[in-house]
Amino acid sequence: MAVLMRGPGLVTRRFLPVSRSWDIDARRWVRALRRSPVKVVFPSGRVEERKPGPGKQSRKAAEPHEQRPKQPLQMQLSQAPSTWEDLGLRYDKALPGDKRLSSAMTIVKSRSFREKQGKILLEGRRLIADALKAGAVPQIFFFSRLEYIKELPVDKLKGVSLIKVKFEDIKDWSDLVTPQGIIGIFAKPNHVKMTYPETQLHHSLPLLLICDNLRDPGNLGTILRSAAGAGCSKVLLTKGCVDAWEPKVLRAGMGAHFQVPIINNLDWETVPDYLPPDTRVYVADNCGLYAQARMSDKANDYSRQVLKFRKYEEEEEQEDLETEASKGWLPELEVQSYDLDWTEAPAAVVIGGETYGVSLESLQLAENTGGRRLLIPVVPGVDSLNSAMAASILLFEGRRQLRIRAEHFRRDRRHH
């Protein structure tokens, strides 16, 4: 800015601003002093090398360190999407009249539609989380609050249709007394492609469960929980059983479907294909009716006990069965108490339904494999045990026997 100078006898002059180069040089020298010199040249011509101080490196020494392969990896990890928003996920909000929820629920609540479409329904955050962890493939999520979706693993939501609906709509279709506000439609799991928990696989035993004519969803779900808890390596369901993926069975199973392999809807002819070599099949006798029948000399009493083993809806079939039973057509199976040793080989336990009992095919399979009937004695006058209770008793007894056998084996190896 120009400055005017006035004084007595002086002429007014305008002075222009002068750029002072020493200010610029001073700033340069300040920056230079902050750096650590590599070489110092003295007036005599002597040159002295300077080593970097502790914690400092020259530019050339730092370059190899900066090019380590770890640096790009860290950058990639920091740039990877880690939140629901980072993935760019979007959801649709159902408007009045939207029928996507009703259409999906109609399919998954019908067994024929469920098997045709290959879909199942899972309700509740815990069951959905267990399914995702095991590798089940989600297709649609209906939810009432966005927080329910954000609680799920973000990497599992890619390609999934997310639809926000009113809680009242979920409540109308829910089977739960207190709906949790989230429903998932999944592709029907394939036991071959599932990833079961490492702990479950580590404690798996040469013990299988075969469900025969189990019709009650609550019983089947409870039995599946017992199979997972006992460490069964596999569960086989024959035709005639309730669908393992029915919502009521899933609810009673409490996540057991994603802890133990379940093979559904099998013909008896194919059951041996799913058994390990040298497996012996044992049939549960939860009230001793078969043993009592074998000791009876009266054909009529014998026939009435045989009718417990299989459902025959037509009178002609029942008459044929009575005739064949009176001729001793049923397989000869030895009866033993459930607490005696029966796990010397891979064992499969057959559990029958409470209404119709076990099928004749199961008795034949037990006879062909050298198995027996396992008797669970009850107090006289008490009706037969609940199927779920009988299954739990036998499976955990088998687990106890296998554990004792393993301890004896380890003890013998130490002595030798």
Sequence and secondary structure as in RCSB ss.txt:
>XXXX:A:sequence
MAVLMRGPGLVTRRFLPVSRSWDIDARRWVRALRRSPVKVVFPSGRVEERKPGPGKQSRKAAEPHEQRPKQPLQM
QLSQAPSTWEDLGLRYDKALPGDKRLSSAMTIVKSRSFREKQGKILLEGRRLIADALKAGAVPQIFFFSRLEYIK
ELPVDKLKGVSLIKVKFEDIKDWSDLVTPQGIIGIFAKPNHVKMTYPETQLHHSLPLLLICDNLRDPGNLGTILR
SAAGAGCSKVLLTKGCVDAWEPKVLRAGMGAHFQVPIINNLDWETVPDYLPPDTRVYVADNCGLYAQARMSDKAN
DYSRQVLKFRKYEEEEEQEDLETEASKGWLPELEVQSYDLDWTEAPAAVVIGGETYGVSLESLQLAENTGGRRLL
IPVVPGVDSLNSAMAASILLFEGRRQLRIRAEHFRRDRRHH
>XXXX:A:secstr
  EEE  TT   EEE     HHHHHHHHHHHHHHS  SEEE TTS EEE    TT   HHHHHHHHT THHHHHH
HHHHS  STTTTT   EE  TT  HHHHHHHHHTSHHHHHHHTEEEEESHHHHHHHHHHT  EEEEEESSHHHHH
TS GGG TT EEEE  HHHHHHH  SSS  SEEEEEE   TTT    HHHHHT EEEEEEEES   HHHHHHHHH
HHHHHTEEEEEEETTS  TTSHHHHHHHTTGGGTS EEEEE TTTGGGGS TT EEEEEESS HHHHHHH   HH
HHHHHHTTSS   SHHHHHHHHHHHHTT S    EEETTS   SS EEEEEEBTTTB  HHHHHHHHHTT  EEE
    TT     HHHHHHHHHHHHHHHHHHHHHHHHHHHHH 
